[in-house]
Amino acid sequence: MAKIISVNISNNKGEKKHNIGRCHVLRHTGLENDAHGEDKTRQISLLAAESIEKIRQKGLPVNYGDFAENLTTQGLILHTLPLGTKLKIGSEVVLEVTQIGKSCLKPCAIYFTVGDCVMPKEGIFARVLTEGVIATGDEIKILSQTTSS
C-alpha cells in the first residue's frame, strides 16, 4: 500500500521543511501555511522515501523534508508516473501530477556533500484538484494515469 509518511511545510523558501503530521490542502495554493504555496502547477511537491534512502545509502543522514518536499511518500515510485496522473490521498484530496523532476538553479548542500541529489530527478509536483486534509498514514491511490494535454 502506498501512503504518506510525512507532511512537511516551511515558513520560508530555500529552507528544509518540517513534519507537521497533518495539513489542510487548498485548491489554489497547496499546503496551507507553506512558503511554496502558489496558484500555478507546482502547488505541492512529493518525494518518495525510497528516493531519500538512496542518499542515506551514500552516508548522509537526511530526514524527511530535507529536500523541501511537501509530502514524503512510501510504496510508490513517483517519478515513473505519467504527467496528468490523478492521485487520491486519504478520503478527500485529489492531486494531478504536473511535473517530474526540476531544474535546480544551483547545486544544493546535499549535492556537494554526496555528489548527488534526488529531488531534481525523482521528485514530482502536482496541483490540487480537490482540497481537504492530508495526514501522515493516509493511503495514496492512483485514480487515473491519463496523460494530460
C-alpha positions as a Markdown table, in Angstrom:
| # | Residue | x | y | z |
|---|---|---|---|---|
| 1 | Met | 0.0 | 0.0 | 0.0 |
| 2 | Ala | 1.3 | 3.4 | -0.9 |
| 3 | Lys | 1.0 | 6.0 | 1.8 |
| 4 | Ile | 2.0 | 9.4 | 3.2 |
| 5 | Ile | 4.8 | 9.2 | 5.8 |
| 6 | Ser | 5.5 | 12.9 | 6.3 |
| 7 | Val | 3.6 | 16.1 | 5.7 |
| 8 | Asn | 6.1 | 19.0 | 5.5 |
| 9 | Ile | 6.0 | 22.8 | 5.4 |
| 10 | Ser | 8.4 | 25.6 | 5.9 |
| 11 | Asn | 8.0 | 29.3 | 6.7 |
| 12 | Asn | 10.4 | 30.5 | 4.1 |
| 13 | Lys | 11.6 | 29.4 | 0.7 |
| 14 | Gly | 15.1 | 27.9 | 0.4 |
| 15 | Glu | 15.0 | 26.0 | 3.7 |
| 16 | Lys | 14.3 | 22.5 | 4.9 |
| 17 | Lys | 10.7 | 21.6 | 5.7 |
| 18 | His | 9.4 | 20.1 | 9.0 |
| 19 | Asn | 6.8 | 17.5 | 9.5 |
| 20 | Ile | 3.5 | 18.8 | 10.9 |
| 21 | Gly | 1.6 | 15.5 | 10.8 |
| 22 | Arg | -1.5 | 16.8 | 9.0 |
| 23 | Cys | -2.4 | 19.8 | 6.9 |
| 24 | His | -5.3 | 21.4 | 5.1 |
| 25 | Val | -4.7 | 21.4 | 1.3 |
| 26 | Leu | -6.1 | 24.4 | -0.6 |
| 27 | Arg | -7.1 | 24.1 | -4.2 |
| 28 | His | -5.4 | 27.3 | -5.5 |
| 29 | Thr | -2.4 | 27.2 | -3.1 |
| 30 | Gly | -1.2 | 23.8 | -2.0 |
| 31 | Leu | -0.4 | 23.1 | 1.7 |
| 32 | Glu | -1.8 | 25.7 | 4.0 |
| 33 | Asn | 0.9 | 28.0 | 5.5 |
| 34 | Asp | 3.7 | 26.6 | 3.3 |
| 35 | Ala | 6.1 | 29.1 | 1.9 |
| 36 | His | 6.0 | 27.4 | -1.6 |
| 37 | Gly | 2.2 | 27.6 | -2.0 |
| 38 | Glu | 1.2 | 29.1 | -5.3 |
| 39 | Asp | -1.7 | 29.3 | -7.7 |
| 40 | Lys | 0.2 | 27.5 | -10.5 |
| 41 | Thr | 1.1 | 24.0 | -11.5 |
| 42 | Arg | 3.7 | 23.3 | -8.8 |
| 43 | Gln | 1.4 | 23.7 | -5.7 |
| 44 | Ile | 2.7 | 20.5 | -3.9 |
| 45 | Ser | 6.0 | 18.6 | -4.1 |
| 46 | Leu | 6.3 | 14.9 | -3.5 |
| 47 | Leu | 9.3 | 12.7 | -2.9 |
| 48 | Ala | 9.4 | 9.0 | -2.1 |
| 49 | Ala | 11.1 | 7.7 | 1.0 |
| 50 | Glu | 12.7 | 5.2 | -1.4 |
| 51 | Ser | 14.5 | 8.1 | -3.2 |
| 52 | Ile | 15.6 | 9.6 | 0.1 |
| 53 | Glu | 17.0 | 6.2 | 1.1 |
| 54 | Lys | 19.4 | 6.4 | -1.9 |
| 55 | Ile | 21.1 | 9.4 | -0.4 |
| 56 | Arg | 21.2 | 7.8 | 3.1 |
| 57 | Gln | 23.0 | 4.8 | 1.5 |
| 58 | Lys | 25.7 | 7.3 | 0.4 |
| 59 | Gly | 26.3 | 8.2 | 4.0 |
| 60 | Leu | 24.3 | 11.4 | 4.5 |
| 61 | Pro | 21.8 | 11.2 | 7.4 |
| 62 | Val | 18.9 | 13.1 | 5.7 |
| 63 | Asn | 15.4 | 13.4 | 7.1 |
| 64 | Tyr | 12.0 | 13.6 | 5.5 |
| 65 | Gly | 11.5 | 17.3 | 4.5 |
| 66 | Asp | 15.2 | 17.9 | 3.9 |
| 67 | Phe | 14.7 | 18.0 | 0.2 |
| 68 | Ala | 11.9 | 20.7 | 0.7 |
| 69 | Glu | 9.3 | 18.1 | -0.3 |
| 70 | Asn | 5.8 | 18.8 | 1.0 |
| 71 | Leu | 4.8 | 15.1 | 1.0 |
| 72 | Thr | 7.1 | 12.2 | 1.7 |
| 73 | Thr | 5.6 | 9.0 | 0.4 |
| 74 | Gln | 6.2 | 5.3 | 0.6 |
| 75 | Gly | 5.4 | 2.4 | -1.7 |
| 76 | Leu | 5.0 | 4.3 | -4.9 |
| 77 | Ile | 7.7 | 5.1 | -7.5 |
| 78 | Leu | 6.6 | 8.7 | -8.1 |
| 79 | His | 9.0 | 9.7 | -10.9 |
| 80 | Thr | 7.6 | 6.9 | -13.1 |
| 81 | Leu | 4.0 | 8.4 | -13.1 |
| 82 | Pro | 2.9 | 10.0 | -16.3 |
| 83 | Leu | 2.0 | 13.7 | -16.3 |
| 84 | Gly | -1.7 | 14.0 | -15.8 |
| 85 | Thr | -1.9 | 11.1 | -13.3 |
| 86 | Lys | -4.5 | 11.7 | -10.7 |
| 87 | Leu | -3.8 | 10.7 | -7.1 |
| 88 | Lys | -6.3 | 10.4 | -4.3 |
| 89 | Ile | -4.8 | 10.9 | -0.9 |
| 90 | Gly | -6.8 | 9.9 | 2.1 |
| 91 | Ser | -10.6 | 10.3 | 1.8 |
| 92 | Glu | -10.7 | 13.8 | 0.2 |
| 93 | Val | -7.7 | 15.2 | -1.6 |
| 94 | Val | -7.1 | 14.7 | -5.3 |
| 95 | Leu | -3.9 | 15.8 | -6.9 |
| 96 | Glu | -2.8 | 15.9 | -10.6 |
| 97 | Val | 0.8 | 15.3 | -11.5 |
| 98 | Thr | 2.1 | 18.3 | -13.4 |
| 99 | Gln | 5.9 | 18.0 | -13.4 |
| 100 | Ile | 8.5 | 15.3 | -13.0 |
| 101 | Gly | 11.8 | 16.5 | -11.6 |
| 102 | Lys | 13.0 | 20.1 | -11.6 |
| 103 | Ser | 15.9 | 22.2 | -12.7 |
| 104 | Cys | 18.0 | 23.5 | -9.8 |
| 105 | Leu | 19.4 | 27.0 | -10.1 |
| 106 | Lys | 22.5 | 25.9 | -8.2 |
| 107 | Pro | 23.7 | 22.7 | -6.6 |
| 108 | Cys | 22.4 | 22.3 | -3.0 |
| 109 | Ala | 24.4 | 21.3 | 0.1 |
| 110 | Ile | 23.3 | 17.7 | -0.3 |
| 111 | Tyr | 24.8 | 17.6 | -3.8 |
| 112 | Phe | 28.1 | 19.0 | -2.6 |
| 113 | Thr | 28.2 | 16.5 | 0.3 |
| 114 | Val | 27.4 | 13.3 | -1.6 |
| 115 | Gly | 27.7 | 14.3 | -5.2 |
| 116 | Asp | 24.1 | 13.6 | -6.0 |
| 117 | Cys | 20.6 | 14.9 | -5.1 |
| 118 | Val | 17.4 | 13.0 | -5.8 |
| 119 | Met | 14.8 | 15.8 | -5.9 |
| 120 | Pro | 15.7 | 17.1 | -9.4 |
| 121 | Lys | 15.4 | 13.6 | -10.9 |
| 122 | Glu | 12.8 | 11.8 | -8.7 |
| 123 | Gly | 10.7 | 14.5 | -7.1 |
| 124 | Ile | 7.4 | 15.3 | -8.6 |
| 125 | Phe | 5.0 | 18.3 | -8.5 |
| 126 | Ala | 1.2 | 18.4 | -8.5 |
| 127 | Arg | -1.7 | 20.7 | -8.4 |
| 128 | Val | -4.7 | 20.4 | -6.2 |
| 129 | Leu | -8.0 | 19.3 | -7.9 |
| 130 | Thr | -9.9 | 18.6 | -4.7 |
| 131 | Glu | -9.0 | 20.1 | -1.4 |
| 132 | Gly | -9.2 | 18.6 | 2.1 |
| 133 | Val | -6.9 | 17.4 | 4.8 |
| 134 | Ile | -3.8 | 15.2 | 4.3 |
| 135 | Ala | -2.2 | 13.4 | 7.2 |
| 136 | Thr | 0.6 | 11.0 | 7.9 |
| 137 | Gly | -0.6 | 7.5 | 7.3 |
| 138 | Asp | -3.1 | 8.4 | 4.6 |
| 139 | Glu | -3.3 | 5.9 | 1.7 |
| 140 | Ile | -2.4 | 7.0 | -1.8 |
| 141 | Lys | -4.5 | 5.6 | -4.7 |
| 142 | Ile | -3.9 | 6.1 | -8.4 |
| 143 | Leu | -7.2 | 7.2 | -9.9 |
| 144 | Ser | -6.0 | 7.5 | -13.5 |
| 145 | Gln | -2.8 | 7.7 | -15.5 |
| 146 | Thr | -4.2 | 9.5 | -18.4 |
| 147 | Thr | -1.7 | 11.9 | -19.9 |
| 148 | Ser | -2.9 | 15.5 | -19.9 |
| 149 | Ser | -2.5 | 17.6 | -23.0 |
